[in-house]
Amino acid sequence: MNAANGEPAPDGDFGTAARPPRSPCINVCRMNPATGWCDGCLRTIDEIAGWSSFDEAARRAVWLAIEDRHGQLMRAPAPRPGAPE
């Protein structure tokens, strides 16, 4: 799936008391220069690099940011074919 192309963002996995939030990575690793987000998981490069060292609260904050970014992309007008970007 590719969240930046209008497909659903990864399901938010905020974890539980027994299990920490899972990584949002969906193996579509391509940074978008216009947004600064990965086209696959909608994280910033700092969020990607820091994920393994983030505590659970920081990981949940990243998931909330991803949901917000997905909403922003869904509200943005679609580019017209042939129009300059």
C-alpha positions in Angstrom: 0.0 0.0 0.0 1.1 3.5 -0.6 -0.4 6.2 1.7 0.9 9.1 -0.4 -1.0 7.9 -3.4 -4.4 7.9 -1.7 -4.3 4.3 -0.4 -5.0 3.7 3.2 -2.3 4.5 5.7 -1.0 1.7 7.8 -3.5 0.7 10.5 -2.6 2.6 13.6 -1.2 0.1 16.1 -0.9 2.0 19.3 0.0 -1.1 21.2 -1.3 -2.3 24.5 0.1 -2.6 28.0 1.5 -6.0 27.1 2.8 -5.1 23.6 4.4 -1.9 22.3 3.2 -0.1 19.1 4.5 -1.9 16.0 6.6 -0.1 13.3 4.5 1.7 10.7 6.9 0.6 7.9 5.2 -1.1 5.0 8.4 -1.5 2.9 7.7 1.3 0.5 10.8 3.3 1.5 10.9 6.5 -0.6 11.2 10.0 0.9 8.9 12.6 -0.7 10.9 15.8 -1.2 7.6 17.9 -1.3 6.4 16.7 2.1 9.5 15.4 3.8 7.6 12.1 4.6 8.2 8.6 3.5 5.7 7.8 0.7 4.9 4.4 2.4 4.6 5.1 6.1 4.3 8.9 6.2 7.1 9.2 8.8 9.9 11.8 8.7 13.5 10.7 8.3 14.0 11.6 12.0 11.0 9.4 13.0 12.3 6.5 10.9 15.9 6.8 12.3 14.7 7.1 15.9 12.0 4.5 15.9 14.1 1.7 17.5 15.1 4.0 20.4 11.8 5.7 21.0 9.8 4.8 24.1 6.2 3.8 23.8 4.8 7.3 24.3 7.0 8.6 21.5 6.0 5.8 19.2 2.3 6.5 19.9 3.0 10.2 19.1 4.4 9.2 15.7 1.3 7.1 15.0 -0.9 10.1 15.8 1.3 12.3 13.5 0.9 9.6 10.7 -2.9 9.7 11.1 -2.8 13.5 10.8 -0.6 13.4 7.8 -2.8 10.9 6.1 -5.8 13.2 6.7 -3.8 16.1 5.1 -3.1 14.0 2.0 -6.7 13.0 1.6 -7.9 16.6 1.8 -5.3 17.9 -0.6 -6.5 18.4 -4.2 -5.3 15.6 -6.6 -2.8 16.8 -9.2 -4.1 17.2 -12.7 -2.4 15.1 -15.4 0.1 17.1 -17.3 0.0 20.0 -14.8 3.3 21.2 -13.3 3.9 20.0 -9.7 
